Amino acid sequence: MLEFIVLGIVPGTNFVLTLSWLLLLGLIAAGFAFAYLEGGKIRTVRRTNKATAKVSSPNQLA
């Protein structure tokens, strides 16, 4: 059913963008975006933990 919904045809090529291909490409792009954003959060947390791990007592924070 989704193969018959044509969203666009690239001029000069045989490439036809259907709704099912658009959904597949969208899921792949969303996965990469999620991995990129979550990877940034994990790296930030690790840096914060290393910075706070150097403090040996709460009195050094004041």
Secondary structure, 3 states (H helix, E strand, C coil): CHHHCEEEECCCCCCEEEHHHHHHHHHHHHHHHHHHHHHHHHHHHHHHHHHHHCCCCHHHHC
